[in-house]
């Protein structure tokens, strides 16, 4: 696939078109995925952006719920673990998709040294300001792991005092809070959240259901020594205890998806996962002149995890200790139409476990630029990264480059089109070196990807649409072979697809949103055969309707559908093993009360009634035909309240 020639052809076509100055008919949205702030309709890359208002209107109780119910990203509990869920976009499959997306919170990288997914449940949803999803781009500013794209989550610096609480089916309880003060040159913001539920499945042998609880708290202090500089210190900590369901057979899944059976072995205890984390961040931003700004940020995380297999309650717990340090320094230059950012990033992580200590040390240098001329915007960025891995007597050293070339052209006051060519890489995590039962396997090759994105934005006073077409060529895509119990590579693989987002305002009372992703994949095990990658659903659709019968009320209907896919372990089985489609319908109604009275206790309050999985669809994660991890198979009723003081 000659992606470079396709990209060049598109860029030439763009310059042959006549243009006029564009005007944003709906509220403009700012994106900063490449660390340069741009209106989304003028960005040279594909993106999904969700504001604080979108998150509040959704009624989601966790960040995973929001992703599942509102975005085109595929989300599923990791083998039953709802606190650590699988994430996939652009067709890498649920098994390995999360390794191919770089996820950050306020710039702090969440990707792990090993095959444990990025744990988003540590982020209280009430404290999120904005979510940006960048597809097929991000390798320049994020480096390792951005082969499918990136997700950036930004939290609030709020001094508003608010309390949220909810109760629901199956003993579900949530409480969250945020508050802060602003005095002179200081701003202090504090937030936190608690979540618990009593279990959705039957009791295990020990009489305990798959119950779980989590606690997240944090504080951020900002100091402004001058009008053009700031220093901040942030601390947050989190812990969780989750018991997650066992895999059951197809027959048992049809009879009772809440069964405590483990395949054909009978009733077992649930696997217990506990974790404690502490994060510290220190940073500063200084304006060095009218056109130059410098930023430095240091992050430290300490994490301890313990997993006890429910089938072997008397066995030795699997304890792991993690230490992660990141450093991010950058210079930002802006002068008229030119914007330029360059920086150095380091990411060091170690994991201490029963087999020894594993280390991964990444160092990257990048430069990202954007230039505007008339109604055309060019972007170019490149990155060099060096990765050192070590485990006891084994070690490896790898070096990479990444680049991204893009253009956005405004054609008229409604339409803009864009294209970008992205080259990205994924270094193997430390678990890739080993077989399932522990022995060292071998060092496997890193993944390299070339992605061409072509898309456009169409905006009117009542409709905003985004469409992206993409094609991706990969070498040495990494995967785990469930037959040989080895981590290995696919020599050549390909992905292609279409992504559509549309928001339409029918009138002052009714609006609708659509998010659709079509994904196609094929892998070449032999020169004469091609197969679809397991765990990739061709169609992922989310539809949302918002109805506001009055200024103080709001009703939401969300429908999520993900088509069937090959079982996660269906390599080389000619596509005969298919999962059932994932589907869920959620509705909510919110009543809002506002007052301007000086003596009122609450300035703003909301009461929300929500029903999740209205039609009680049974969903699951299929590893094999008789190994299914059930998920979201109950109808849940949730009553929530929010108060702003």
Buried (B, 14 or more C-beta within 10 A) or exposed (E): EEBEEBBBEBBEEBEEEEBEEBEBBBEEBEBBBBBBEBBBBBBBBBBBBBBBEBBBBBBBBBBBBBBBBBBBBBBBBBBBBBBBBBBBBBBBBBBBBBBBBBBBBBBBBBBBBBBBBBBBBBBBBBBBBBBBBBBBBBBBBBBBBBBBBBBBBBBBBBBEBBBBBBBBBBEBBBBBBBBBEEEEEEBBBBBBBBBBBBBBBBBBBEEBBBBBBBBBBBBBBBBBEEEEBBBBEBBBBBBBBBBBBBBBBBEBBEEBBBBBBBBEEEEBBBBBBBBBBBBBBBBBBBBEEEEBBBBBBBBBBBBBBBBBBBBEBEEEEEEBEBBBBBBBBBBBBBEEEEBBBBBEBBBBBBBBBEEEBBBBBBBBBBBBBBBBEEBBBBBBBBBBBBBBBBBEEBEBEBEBEBBBBBBBBBBBBBBBBBBBBBBBBBBBBBBBBBBBEEEEBEBBBBBBBBBBBBBBBBBBEEBBBBBBBBBBBBBBBBBBBBEEEBBBBBBBBBBBBBBBBBBBBEEEEBBBBBBBBBBBBBBBBEEEEBBBBBBBBBBBBBBBBBBBEEEEEBBBBBBBBBBBBBBBBBBEBEEEBBBBBBBBBBBBBBEBEEEEEEEEEBBBBBBBBBBBBBEEBBBBBBBBBBBBBBBBBBBBEBEBEBBBE
